[in-house]
């Protein structure tokens, strides 16, 4: 892999990371609800899921999923239903009121936040489509594959970590506006609705990458 090839991937990775998606919505949601520090567990989970999809595509398994209608449909359905489940859970989340009449958000464990992030990216069929379509363009085929994949994976995750933490930070800076129960309930419904919308949109993802 030449430096020019890596630089092209570096630019592409920034564009992809900044583009709104389920990971960005989840990062903002957890940043606003729990703060940046606690949202980090979610974001590291997102990176783990991203790495899984990355190496699945790099190993060629992604191509097999793209070639099999049944396998791709299963992955797509699981991913869509999971996002809808997350959105519905957030929509219906209970808000506790303290003696000072301020909203008290129940924070899930770090492990649960990590798993939520991991499953959000690991079950995203659009990620598989992207990796299968884009990765080959940055791979030098007459060179060893694994070192190239590792370089690209580290580059991609470092960029995504920065972007997702930025989303979480921007959202957390608005926490002071969401102190009362009514505001927290609205917040839960906005982000819950967005997650459900992203999940519903996945049902229309096709193997060719187009949407119906």
NORTASUL-V422543 format. One record per backbone hydrogen bond with DSSP energy under -1.0 kcal/mol. CO is the residue of the C=O (numbers start at 1). NH is the residue of the N-H. If there is no record, write none. Layout:
((CO,NH) (CO,NH))
This chain:
((2,6) (3,7) (4,8) (5,9) (6,10) (7,11) (8,12) (9,13) (10,14) (11,15) (12,16) (13,17) (14,18) (15,19) (21,25) (22,26) (23,27) (24,28) (25,29) (26,30) (27,31) (28,32) (29,33) (30,34) (31,35) (35,39) (36,40) (39,43) (40,44) (41,45) (42,46) (43,47) (44,48) (45,49) (46,50) (47,51) (48,52) (49,53) (50,54) (51,55) (52,56) (53,57) (54,58) (55,59) (56,61) (56,62) (57,60) (60,64) (61,65) (62,66) (63,67) (64,68) (68,72) (69,73) (70,74) (71,75) (72,76) (73,77) (74,78) (75,79) (76,80) (77,81) (78,82) (79,83) (80,84) (81,85) (82,86) (83,87) (84,88) (85,89) (86,90) (87,91) (88,92) (96,104) (98,101) (102,98) (104,96) (109,113) (110,114) (111,115) (112,116) (113,117) (114,118) (115,119) (116,120) (117,121) (118,122) (119,123) (121,124) (124,128) (125,129) (126,130) (127,131) (128,132) (129,133) (130,134) (131,135) (134,137) (135,138) (140,143) (145,149) (146,150) (147,151) (148,152) (149,153) (150,154) (151,155) (152,156) (153,157) (154,158) (155,159) (156,160) (157,161) (158,162) (159,163) (160,164) (161,165) (162,166) (163,167) (164,168) (165,169) (166,170) (167,171) (168,172) (169,173) (171,174) (172,175) (174,177) (175,178) (179,103) (180,184) (181,185) (182,186) (183,187) (184,188) (185,189) (186,190) (187,191) (188,192) (189,193) (190,194) (191,195) (192,196) (193,197) (194,198) (195,199) (196,200) (197,201) (198,202) (200,203) (201,204) (202,205) (204,212) (206,209) (210,206))
